[in-house]
Amino acid sequence: MSRATGRRRAACALAALTAATALLLTGCTPGASAGPAGGTRSGSGSDEATVKDMQQKLDDAESAAAQADSNATQDN
């Protein structure tokens, strides 16, 4: 692997991680809603729904980063 290829791969991975983090923090994932995850925020059920929602967003971000890394690997 040449130096330029390694740098390009690292840049792609960093870009994917940055994009995934932004999506995670802003909630701009497909299917995201502007309201609370469980409807109202008055009970532990709502907290559980929020945790599940955040876990799903984290999983989506990790998947996007892995896909970007895979794409960068295939391009080289």
C-alpha positions as CSV (number, residue, x, y, z in Angstrom):
1,M,0.0,0.0,0.0
2,S,1.5,3.3,-1.0
3,R,1.5,6.4,1.2
4,A,-1.1,8.2,-0.9
5,T,-3.4,5.2,-0.7
6,G,-3.1,5.0,3.0
7,R,-3.7,8.7,3.4
8,R,-6.7,8.6,1.1
9,R,-8.2,5.6,3.1
10,A,-7.6,7.5,6.4
11,A,-9.2,10.6,5.0
12,C,-12.3,8.6,3.8
13,A,-12.6,6.9,7.2
14,L,-12.3,10.2,9.0
15,A,-14.9,11.8,6.7
16,A,-17.3,8.9,7.3
17,L,-16.8,9.1,11.0
18,T,-17.4,12.8,11.0
19,A,-20.6,12.4,9.0
20,A,-21.9,9.6,11.1
21,T,-21.2,11.6,14.3
22,A,-23.0,14.6,12.9
23,L,-26.0,12.4,12.0
24,L,-26.0,10.8,15.4
25,L,-25.8,14.1,17.3
26,T,-28.5,15.9,15.2
27,G,-30.8,12.9,14.8
28,C,-30.9,13.3,11.0
29,T,-31.1,9.6,10.3
30,P,-33.8,8.1,8.1
31,G,-37.0,7.8,10.1
32,A,-36.0,10.3,12.7
33,S,-38.8,12.3,14.2
34,A,-38.8,15.8,15.8
35,G,-40.8,14.6,18.8
36,P,-39.7,12.5,21.8
37,A,-39.0,8.9,21.1
38,G,-41.7,7.4,23.3
39,G,-44.4,10.1,23.0
40,T,-44.4,11.7,26.4
41,R,-41.4,11.9,28.7
42,S,-43.1,11.2,32.0
43,G,-42.0,7.6,32.7
44,S,-39.3,5.0,32.6
45,G,-40.9,3.6,29.5
46,S,-40.0,6.8,27.7
47,D,-36.5,6.6,29.0
48,E,-36.2,3.1,27.7
49,A,-37.5,4.1,24.3
50,T,-35.0,7.0,24.2
51,V,-32.1,4.6,25.0
52,K,-33.3,2.2,22.3
53,D,-33.6,5.1,19.8
54,M,-30.1,6.3,20.6
55,Q,-28.7,2.8,20.4
56,Q,-30.3,2.4,16.9
57,K,-28.7,5.8,15.8
58,L,-25.3,4.6,17.1
59,D,-25.7,1.3,15.3
60,D,-26.6,3.2,12.1
61,A,-23.6,5.5,12.4
62,E,-21.3,2.6,12.9
63,S,-22.7,0.8,10.0
64,A,-22.3,3.9,7.8
65,A,-18.7,4.3,8.9
66,A,-18.0,0.6,8.1
67,Q,-19.6,0.9,4.7
68,A,-17.6,4.0,3.9
69,D,-14.4,2.2,4.9
70,S,-15.4,-0.8,2.8
71,N,-16.0,1.5,-0.2
72,A,-12.7,3.2,0.3
73,T,-11.0,-0.1,0.4
74,Q,-12.7,-1.2,-2.8
75,D,-11.8,2.0,-4.6
76,N,-8.1,1.4,-3.9
